[in-house]
């Protein structure tokens, strides 16, 4: 057992999300509810990074155990012949918890289910880094090793953070560029030819972390952090894992997060996701074949107000559009919400004025759609019919 001191590492910033205290989990890019065990986990991530020199990109939290409903607190990864594998499984307990047999049994079970043999338990005051073989304890480490030392011992290589490599503007229309993006399941074969290079341009702007979002100009909304790219898994008809541009912001003092990507679902889709009631859901799935158009050098993205309000129930588009007009500053193009007018005569970047406006509009539209969903659910709980619902909104 090794004595450690987590006091030397910065405390995680406390935010308020949905009226609960929370932290930003920087390795998974999500919101974690504040509690004593979560506090230790967030501090121990800094210990891993600073003391053991583990890159953030090699750390994940809340990792599902394969073929089980169990989750591992922290996992450290490495590469074996270019394949990403588990190097270390970590179980965190709060400061006041004793590292007893139950804790060891728990993490050893994770190792057995995951077929890995290096584990660590900690309560923020002590840690035990040990190796097992099947269910047999082999040894504990006397000193805290570095990530590099563990890799050398296991004959593995380290994980490096990869930056998205954009295609030059003059090559956006090349077939090789389309095939490259198609293989990433970003764009399908449903796209009109004239929209392919503008949509690739937009997707790569979202993935390009060399440019950060400078400001989101919405009433009562303050950009907290452009956190770059994170991998998120969302339950649709099946689990879909994609890379998302991740943006934290505050509204009325409350922390919120939005995830943006373009992905091939049933069609090429601009997906806007956010955490609501502790779960990640899609606020908007915008079919770009239907809702994007090219006019000269400008890519226009609009939406017609289609929305699902739960249990596969859709409400009228007109009802949502009325609500948007009444409760937001979003602009309209005839009977459609205008979300973007992007100059695609050049490469798009997150800090371009038109991209900033687009991100602002998308955030505002996602928030107002979820607000409307809650509004409709509450009205239906009260037993009102569609006519009385419409009467609460002014005429379109």
Buried (B, 14 or more C-beta within 10 A) or exposed (E): EBEBEBEEBEEBEEBBBBEEEBBBBBBBBBBBEBEBBBBBBBBBBBBBBEBBEBBBEBBBBBBEBEEEEBEBBBBBBBBEEEEEBBBBBBBBBBEEBEBEEEBBEBBBBBBBBBEBBBBBBBBBBEBBBBBBEEEEEEEEBEEBBEBEBBBEEBEBEBBEEEEBEBBEBEEBBBEEBBEBBBEBEBBBEBBEEEBBBBBBBBBBBBBBBEBBBBEBEBEEBEBBBBBBBBEBEBEEEEEBEBBBBBBBBBBEEBBBBBBBBBBBBEBBBBBBBBBBEEEBBBBBBBBBBEBBBBEEEBBBBBBBBBBEBEEEEEBBBBBBBBBBBEBBEBEEEEEBBBBBBBBBEEBBBBBBEBBBBBBBBBBBBBBBBBBBBEBBEEBBEEEBEEEEBBEEBEEE
